[in-house]
Amino acid sequence: MTNMRSTAWICGATAVLAVAVQPAAAQPPAGGPSRPAAIVVVSPVVRQEVASGQAFVGTVMPSKKAIVGSAVDGRVIEFPLDEGDRVAKGQTLAQLLTDTIRLEIAAAEAELELRRQALAELENGTRPEEIEQAKARMDSAEARWKYFGARRVRWEKLYNTNRAVSEEEREEAVSSGIEAEQAYLEAKAAYELAVAGPRKEQIAQARAQVAVQQATVDQLKDQLSKHTVKSPFDGYVTAERTEVGQWVKTGDPVAEVAALDEVEVLAYVVEQHVPYIDIGATVRLEVPAVRDEVFTGQVAAIVPQADLQARTFPVKVRVPNQSTPEGPRLRAGMYARVTLPTGGKQQATLVSKDAIVLGGQQPLVYVVDSADGQQGTASPVPVQLGVADGSLIQVTGPLEPGQLVVVQGNERLLPMPGQPVAIQRTIPAPTPGGAVSQTEGQ
């Protein structure tokens, strides 16, 4: 019992000591060195008309999602990615075995080269050497024809005058003359063909054969490319549907890929509020899983088909996302709250969305009190958030139009009043819709 009391006394003393030390760490002791002024950029609080709004429950969805399948039959030999990995458009998801089709491509390309060379031979025409060769044959045949023609005339004259040659010799001379004449005509035709070159019909046929073979090669290469399953867009692998060594058929799923560089938040809005929502309007979102950031997006679509039981219409809000080494900040399936316009215009107090500091029990802004526009003090002011209007956010709290709030450098401030700040620049308040005024103060 004594040991237990001693232990309790020590623990209580330690707790008291910790409480006593804690304020000293948050605030410098009296008479100690003052806290240096934080350099900040400020922007004024504005008051203008905005539509009244209401928060709706939403779900973060990928902007695109695809179940990527195989375009051919084959065996998976590589699957280099895991679930959660980021992929770029065209990056390999899976590689199928390609040895056989590569051999077919090599054979088809060799046949294509053969047909191309045959076409080139026809297009180039007859070589000069071949023309000279054909002419020499023609001249030789002509000389032989003249010789045998003269011999035929001579022998026929001898036979007709005094029968100096026999009938058989005369017929042989006639036959040799005719044979020499035909040989000459054949050589002459060959020479003329060599000079004229190939016929245009032969060239056209050869070109057609090259085109047919080229189509065969292209088809085989297309089949080869289909053996590599690629990502259709930038995104993340959300599911693996195959493994190395598995046989896949045409159409079998290989992997699921989701595009998350830009996400869509899907919310369901009751029918009486839909007329107040405009396509392209800027709206504010809260994602409880990411508490330290204010998200704004644009209304991308209002699906014109309501749920017949709930009478709610799906509204899609497109939100830019940020990728980190750990993955995207906004992930598919996250819970979100979307503040959408649901009524007419009303006067409201607005600040730049960069002025909102999250992460605590309640959103807050740092209001700067400055007499000379260069030096001042910053104090936290809790607020409640409303609708978005461009880069402005509606806030409810003790703020007045014209007050300066910190929009850059607020992450270095502590949630305590009277912190010294040095104003580096004053950014004019954006005009309705998000445009910044052309006059910028210093």
Sequence and secondary structure as in RCSB ss.txt:
>XXXX:A:sequence
MTNMRSTAWICGATAVLAVAVQPAAAQPPAGGPSRPAAIVVVSPVVRQEVASGQAFVGTVMPSKKAIVGSAVDGR
VIEFPLDEGDRVAKGQTLAQLLTDTIRLEIAAAEAELELRRQALAELENGTRPEEIEQAKARMDSAEARWKYFGA
RRVRWEKLYNTNRAVSEEEREEAVSSGIEAEQAYLEAKAAYELAVAGPRKEQIAQARAQVAVQQATVDQLKDQLS
KHTVKSPFDGYVTAERTEVGQWVKTGDPVAEVAALDEVEVLAYVVEQHVPYIDIGATVRLEVPAVRDEVFTGQVA
AIVPQADLQARTFPVKVRVPNQSTPEGPRLRAGMYARVTLPTGGKQQATLVSKDAIVLGGQQPLVYVVDSADGQQ
GTASPVPVQLGVADGSLIQVTGPLEPGQLVVVQGNERLLPMPGQPVAIQRTIPAPTPGGAVSQTEGQ
>XXXX:A:secstr
 HHHHHHHHHHHHHHHHHHHHHHHHHS  TTS     EEEEEEE EEEEEEEEEEEEEEEEEEEEEEEE SS EE
EEE    TT EE TT EEEEE  HHHHHHHHHHHHHHHHHHHHHHHHHH   HHHHHHHHHHHHHHHHHHHHHHH
HHHHHHHHHHHH  S HHHHHHHHHHHHHHHHHHHHHHHHHHHHHH S HHHHHHHHHHHHHHHHHHHHHHHHHH
HTEEE SSSEEEEEE   TT EE TT EEEEEEEEEEEEEEEEEEGGGGGG  TT EEEEE TTSTT  EEEEEE
EE S   TTT EEEEEEEEE  EETTEESS TT EEEEEEEEEEEEEEEEEEGGG B SSSS EEEEEEESSSSE
EEEEEEE EEEEEETTEEEEESS  TT EEEEESGGG  SSS EEEEEEEE   B TTS B S    
